[in-house]
Amino acid sequence: MRNDDALTADEVAGLLQVSRSTVYKLVKADELASYHIGRKMRFTMGNVENYIARSKRAKAASVAAAARSSLAAPSAASGTASAAPAPRASSAAPRAALSTSKGPSSFVLAGNDIVGDILANYLGSANAAVERVYEGSYNALVDLYRGVAHAALSHLCDGDSGSYNVAAVKRLVPGTPVKVVRLVRRRQGLIVARGNPKGLRTWEDLLRPGVRLVNRERGCGSRILLDEQLERLGADRARIDGYEREATSALSMASFVARGGADAGIGAERVFHQVEGVDFLPLQDEWLDIVLAKLPGAERIVEAVAKLTRSRLFREEVGTLVGYDASRMGEVVYES
């Protein structure tokens, strides 16, 4: 039996949504690490996740570089140029609080979803320097509260009310004036092996003996949704096989299920369309919103982001993503 960590070139191509020949080209260019078992090329999920992370950093750097290039041209109004700091793609290292006395030099957008990448591209095209920070919803809101991010993507469920994001914002970002703008509705549920051999249908089914789970990392919205449901059920997490087994991305979680490492994981519908060998069992709708801190000096870009979410072009592009309903995008659901 093949090692659970060993991925074929075809499987990697499916994860990255590229051709197998592209995978070979990435290996030849030393952009994607691999190893050999005999004469067969194999990859680990870590290899794939590292490549994805580097690609995200490169994309963020490209957006910020384009913005800096545009900003370097003399302004018609002031005749001066402004420069933005180099972008960061994660929050692993401590970040300094944002300067508010003269306005932000770059717009720091925290959160993992692809909608954030699309938003960054649009802002970059409008000559705004954008810094993308890839982290879960919980940590993104904490960064907003700490003053090291201007905006956070959030899909955090409140177990008491069943609502999304507003309760979390009030709890995690107290005392900070914010605007919460609706982005998309999507479905969350169980990612299971194709054919659903364990016959899983509900949250309660994860508690059955013999069901193996692969969890998401702490701070991720999908992980918090699961924890809220387990709390509602009064479940003992220690009795769930695999509760402490963490996948650091939706792709690695779904791939782990597809390769037989677990019977189920928690994720959004979109990952089902990205990974071969899994099925999706929807359990509830959720809202992905953007939380904008109304910091002194950042008013212009906050309004620009809010306006962008109401634009037809942006809504139509996001609406083409599988599993994303953008019909209510742009609604202000909370403001303080």
C-alpha positions in Angstrom: 0.0 0.0 0.0 1.3 3.4 -0.8 2.4 5.7 2.0 -0.3 8.2 3.0 2.1 11.0 2.4 3.0 9.9 -1.2 1.2 11.8 -3.9 1.5 11.1 -7.6 2.0 13.7 -10.3 -1.7 13.3 -11.3 -2.9 13.9 -7.8 -0.7 17.0 -7.4 -2.0 18.2 -10.8 -5.6 17.8 -9.4 -4.7 19.7 -6.3 -3.1 22.6 -8.1 -5.6 22.5 -11.0 -2.9 22.3 -13.6 -1.8 19.7 -16.1 0.6 16.9 -15.3 3.2 18.3 -17.6 3.0 21.6 -15.7 3.8 19.6 -12.5 6.9 18.2 -14.2 8.0 21.7 -15.3 7.6 23.0 -11.7 9.8 20.1 -10.5 12.4 20.8 -13.2 12.5 24.5 -12.3 13.0 23.6 -8.6 9.7 25.3 -7.7 8.1 22.1 -6.4 10.0 19.6 -4.4 9.7 15.8 -5.1 11.3 12.5 -4.4 11.5 9.1 -6.1 10.3 5.6 -5.2 12.3 3.5 -7.7 11.7 5.2 -11.0 8.4 6.9 -9.9 8.2 10.5 -8.9 6.3 11.2 -5.7 5.4 14.2 -3.6 4.3 14.9 0.0 1.4 17.1 0.9 4.0 19.3 2.6 5.7 19.8 -0.8 2.5 20.9 -2.3 1.5 23.2 0.6 5.0 24.9 0.5 4.6 25.5 -3.2 1.1 27.0 -2.7 2.4 29.2 0.1 5.3 30.5 -2.0 2.9 31.1 -4.9 0.6 33.2 -2.6 3.6 35.2 -1.4 4.7 35.8 -5.0 1.2 36.9 -5.9 1.0 39.3 -3.0 4.5 40.7 -3.8 3.4 41.2 -7.5 0.3 43.1 -6.4 2.2 45.3 -4.0 5.1 45.8 -6.5 2.6 47.0 -9.2 1.0 49.3 -6.7 4.4 50.7 -5.6 5.4 51.2 -9.2 2.3 53.3 -9.9 2.7 55.2 -6.6 6.3 56.0 -7.5 5.1 58.2 -10.4 4.8 61.9 -9.3 1.3 62.7 -8.1 -0.4 65.4 -10.2 -1.7 66.9 -6.9 1.4 66.8 -4.8 4.3 66.1 -7.1 5.6 63.6 -4.5 6.0 59.8 -4.5 5.1 57.4 -1.7 6.5 53.9 -1.2 4.9 50.9 0.5 6.7 48.3 2.6 7.4 44.8 1.2 4.5 42.5 1.5 4.3 39.6 4.0 2.2 36.5 3.4 1.8 35.2 6.9 1.6 36.5 10.5 4.2 34.1 11.9 6.5 37.0 13.0 5.2 39.8 15.2 4.1 42.9 13.3 4.3 46.5 14.4 1.1 48.4 14.9 -0.1 50.4 11.9 0.8 54.0 11.8 -2.3 56.2 11.9 -0.8 59.7 12.2 -0.1 60.1 8.5 -2.3 57.3 7.1 -1.4 53.8 6.2 1.3 53.2 3.6 -0.2 49.8 2.7 -3.5 48.2 3.2 -3.1 45.0 5.4 -5.7 42.4 4.6 -5.7 39.3 6.8 -7.5 36.0 6.1 -7.3 33.0 3.9 -10.1 33.1 1.4 -9.5 33.5 -2.4 -12.0 36.4 -2.3 -9.2 38.3 -0.4 -6.8 37.6 -3.3 -9.3 38.9 -5.8 -9.9 42.0 -3.7 -6.1 42.6 -3.4 -5.8 42.4 -7.2 -8.5 45.0 -7.7 -7.0 47.3 -5.2 -3.6 46.9 -6.8 -5.0 47.8 -10.1 -6.3 51.0 -8.5 -2.8 51.9 -7.3 -3.3 50.8 -3.7 -0.4 48.9 -2.0 -1.9 45.8 -0.4 -0.3 43.4 2.0 -1.9 40.0 2.3 -1.6 38.1 5.6 -2.8 34.4 5.3 -4.3 33.2 8.5 -7.5 31.9 10.0 -10.5 34.1 10.8 -9.9 34.1 14.6 -6.3 35.3 14.2 -7.2 37.8 11.5 -9.7 39.4 13.9 -7.1 39.4 16.7 -4.7 41.2 14.4 -7.4 43.7 13.6 -7.8 44.3 17.4 -4.0 44.5 17.9 -3.8 47.2 15.2 -1.6 45.3 12.8 -4.3 44.8 10.1 -6.8 47.1 8.4 -9.2 44.4 7.4 -10.0 40.7 8.3 -11.9 38.1 6.3 -14.1 36.2 8.7 -16.5 33.2 8.7 -17.0 32.6 12.4 -20.1 30.9 13.7 -21.7 31.9 17.0 -23.0 28.7 18.6 -25.6 30.5 20.8 -27.3 32.5 18.0 -26.3 30.6 14.9 -25.3 33.9 13.3 -22.0 34.7 11.7 -19.2 37.2 12.4 -20.9 40.0 14.3 -20.8 38.3 17.6 -17.1 37.4 17.1 -16.3 40.9 16.1 -17.9 42.3 19.2 -16.0 39.8 21.3 -12.6 39.9 19.7 -12.4 43.5 18.5 -13.9 45.5 21.4 -13.4 49.3 21.4 -12.4 49.5 17.7 -14.7 51.2 15.3 -15.4 48.8 12.5 -17.6 48.2 9.4 -18.6 44.6 8.6 -19.4 44.2 5.0 -21.1 41.0 3.5 -19.1 39.1 0.9 -20.5 35.7 0.0 -22.7 32.9 1.3 -21.3 29.4 0.9 -22.0 25.9 2.3 -20.0 24.2 5.0 -20.3 20.5 5.7 -18.5 17.1 5.7 -15.8 16.3 3.2 -15.9 12.5 2.9 -14.4 9.8 0.7 -16.1 9.3 -2.6 -19.3 7.2 -2.2 -19.4 8.1 1.5 -18.5 4.5 2.7 -19.2 5.3 6.3 -22.7 6.7 5.6 -22.1 10.0 7.4 -24.9 12.5 7.3 -24.9 14.7 10.4 -22.6 16.3 13.0 -23.6 13.5 15.4 -22.2 10.9 13.0 -18.7 12.1 13.7 -19.1 10.7 17.2 -19.7 7.1 16.0 -17.1 4.5 16.9 -14.7 3.8 14.0 -15.2 7.2 12.3 -11.8 8.9 11.8 -11.6 12.7 11.5 -9.0 15.0 10.1 -9.4 18.4 11.7 -8.4 21.9 10.7 -5.9 24.1 12.6 -7.0 26.2 15.7 -8.3 29.6 14.7 -9.7 28.4 11.4 -13.4 29.1 10.8 -14.1 25.5 9.9 -12.5 24.3 13.1 -14.5 26.8 15.2 -17.7 25.7 13.5 -16.9 22.1 14.4 -16.1 23.0 18.0 -19.4 25.0 18.3 -21.3 21.9 17.0 -19.5 19.6 19.4 -20.3 22.0 22.3 -23.9 21.9 21.3 -23.9 18.1 21.4 -22.0 17.9 24.7 -19.4 15.7 23.0 -16.1 14.6 24.5 -13.5 15.7 22.0 -11.0 13.3 23.4 -13.2 10.4 22.2 -13.2 11.5 18.6 -10.5 9.6 16.6 -8.4 12.3 14.8 -9.7 15.4 16.6 -6.1 16.4 17.3 -5.0 15.5 13.8 -4.7 18.9 12.1 -4.5 19.8 8.4 -3.1 23.3 7.7 -5.3 23.9 4.6 -8.6 22.9 3.1 -6.7 21.2 0.2 -4.5 19.1 2.5 -7.6 18.1 4.6 -9.5 17.0 1.6 -6.6 15.2 0.0 -6.0 13.3 3.3 -9.6 12.1 3.2 -9.3 11.2 -0.5 -6.2 9.0 0.2 -7.9 7.1 3.0 -6.1 8.8 5.9 -9.5 9.8 7.5 -13.2 9.3 6.9 -14.2 12.9 7.1 -13.1 16.5 7.5 -14.9 19.9 7.7 -14.8 22.3 4.8 -16.6 24.4 2.3 -18.1 23.2 -1.0 -15.4 24.7 -3.1 -12.7 22.2 -1.9 -14.9 19.3 -3.1 -14.5 20.7 -6.7 -10.7 21.0 -6.2 -9.8 17.5 -5.0 -10.5 14.3 -6.7 -11.9 11.3 -4.7 -14.1 13.1 -2.2 -17.8 13.9 -1.8 -19.4 16.9 -0.1 -22.3 16.6 2.4 -23.7 20.2 3.1 -24.7 20.8 6.7 -25.3 24.5 6.9 -24.8 27.8 5.1 -22.3 30.3 6.3 -21.4 33.9 5.6 -17.9 35.2 4.7 -17.6 38.9 5.5 -14.9 41.5 5.5 -14.3 43.4 8.7 -12.8 46.9 8.1 -11.2 48.8 10.9 -12.0 52.5 10.7 -8.6 53.7 11.6 -7.6 57.4 11.4 -6.1 58.0 8.0 -7.6 54.8 6.5 -11.1 56.2 5.8 -10.5 56.5 2.1 -9.5 53.0 1.4 -12.1 51.6 3.8 -14.8 53.4 1.7 -13.0 52.2 -1.5 -13.2 48.6 -0.3 -16.9 48.9 0.6 -17.6 50.5 -2.7 -15.8 47.8 -4.6 -17.9 45.1 -3.0 -21.0 46.8 -4.4 -19.5 47.0 -8.0 -21.0 44.8 -10.7 -17.6 43.7 -12.0 -16.2 42.5 -8.7 -19.5 40.8 -7.7 -19.7 39.0 -11.0 -16.1 37.8 -10.8 -16.5 36.4 -7.3 -19.9 35.0 -8.3 -18.2 32.7 -10.8 -16.4 30.8 -8.0 -18.0 27.4 -7.5 -20.1 27.4 -4.3 -20.0 31.2 -3.8 -23.2 33.1 -3.7 -22.5 36.9 -4.1 -26.1 38.1 -4.3 -25.9 40.0 -1.0 -22.4 41.2 -1.4 -21.8 44.8 -0.3 -24.5 44.9 2.5 -23.2 46.5 5.7 -24.3 44.0 8.4 -22.7 45.8 11.4 -21.0 49.1 12.1 -19.6 50.7 15.3 
